[in-house]
Amino acid sequence: MTTQYIMQRDSNGWRLQVWLSFGIAIVACAAGAIQLPGQELDRAFVALGLFFSLFACFAVAKMIRDNRDGQIDTASWVMTVWAAFAAAIILTAWGLWRMNIPTWEKNYMVVSWLFLIASTFTLAKTIRDAHEVALMERANLTTASSSQDAPLA
């Protein structure tokens, strides 16, 4: 028995909000990393941690969605995706905690980083939902047109 999903298109307002949130999160993280006091190595670490977190979030979101109806990815791939996500979160958090910068700047980086993570998951879901709705609509159109073309008995 196959699982049936009811999908509806997201509103234009929702899509705008999701993209704006993601863009603001990217800008906030970039501004924080660029203006971070200290050595260039500190800024480079923060930038790498932010990128690692960003890409790990997209990978987790995709892996979860791909395997929602049953596992299609290998157990090794699933473990790798979760390990990368955990490493991105733990190492970035550890690095921000250990940085020798004023507390308010640390807090800014943590909040903008968490905003980036949340908006990345929301964006991934919104994009995937739009893709799946388009696939369902195409399948419905194909089914409807083939039933109209069928000869009557």
Buried (B, 14 or more C-beta within 10 A) or exposed (E): EEEEEEEEEBEEEEBEBBBEBBEBBBEBBBEBBEEBEEEEEBBEBBBBBBBBBBBBBBBBBBBBBBEEEEEEBEEEBBEBBBEBBEEBBEBBBEBBEEBEBEEEBBEBBBEBBBBBBBBBBBBBBBBBBBEEBEEBEEEEEEEEEEEEEEEEE
